[in-house]
Amino acid sequence: MRTEQEMQELMLNIAKEDERIRAVYMNGSRTNTNVPKDIFQDYDIVYVVTDTTPFIQDKTWIDRFGERLFMQYPDEHPDFPSDKENFYGWLMQFKDGNRIDLHVESISHAKENILNDKLCEILLDKDNLLPKIPKSTDEDYWVKRPSKEQYLCTCNEFWWCLNNVAKGLWREEIPYVQDMLNFNVRKQLEKMLSWKIGIETNFSVSVGKSAKYMYRWLSEAEWNTYLGTYCGGTVEDCWNAVFQMCDLMEKTAIYVGEQLRYEYNQEEGNSCRGFLEHVKELPKDATEIY
């Protein structure tokens, strides 16, 4: 596997030798000092170029980066909009284990947008065309203090969506239940746990994509409880995860509410919990809910 130094030298040498490439910058996890380094970190590289079109039309130029295992052209996907004249990318997994997420960007687009991403680090600027940028920081991704409305809506969304989970479990529609739990209910629990972490760190940290770094600030018991909310493919597993989610959400929401001086809607939580327990015991041949 090529080292970080070898990869950076390769990427910079390609840029230096190509007159069409006027600047290079990096963003993503490798510019974030709060992200632990490991062998799976990719290289998020942007070449600022005079014209994106030649790079797109003659794709053989990317062969210089090494032998690829597989790759993706995200801007060629028919279901997603793209602005090829200004920004175009290649996502490449190489046979030696390295990965590069490479983009070419027009000069005008780079000048206008580079300051929008505080995780950018300029590696090369042949003409000093890019604006001065501050030292990279993940500040834009720090947990934000919620308003009272955000807090209450998150609690409400959590409990309301469990209504759908309950009927899905009674019908034994496991794929539907998993979607509701992981794409709707879990997201509200993530928010609440993130706000707890924000409170305890003065809202000065990022919990990462999908809240993957929450373990750094949660207690071991809290983290293990959260992991226990991921369920298997049986109705029983799902019900166990649901009630574990409820316990963790209620405990955390009460704490967050107390710290931010927002009143937790205990009646709402109790009513939903009672409905869940009722549906769990509802016979399969029931002709009415109550």
C-alpha angles and dihedrals in degrees: 000000000000114000125243090255092051092049094049092048090050094050093046095045091053089052095046093051095049115074090199090066110076102170143009131206136173130213138166130061097338091064093047111091090195093064115087113239119241141155094267097060109119128214113249102200130173123194112202105214141183091237129004095202100080091051091052096045096049105043094171091087090079090065087084090073092068144268110324126219094194138326148188136227100208094181091058093061108117094215097056127066118240138187101209095174090062107024132016132163148200121198108204132186111193128210092242091061099258122123129202125193097199128186136178116213133187117247094241092050092049093049091051099044112026094090090057091074114061091191093070122119120186112225100175136008113174096184102026087244098142121082121251109269128198123244111291116268137170091223092122089062098049117124108268124222107252124231119235089257092052091049094050094043091052091052091047094048091051094052096038095053090052085068087069092045091054095054090044091055093047088053090043091234095154099173090053091046093050091051093049093047098046103033100036116015097036092051090061092049090049090053093050094048089046091053090051089053090046091054092051094047098039089251092291104124141070120228091202134233111330086005089279093156097053090107089074092069106023120087116255090252093051093048093049090048090052092049088051090063089073106093139199129235102281131091091238092052090050094049091050090051092047094055091044088053090050093052093048094044094049094047093047096043092052090051094047091046092051093048094048094037093243118140113238114224098237093172091058092051093046093049093051093045090051091050091051093050090048094050091047089061095039111122118244091238094052114139095195136024098231 
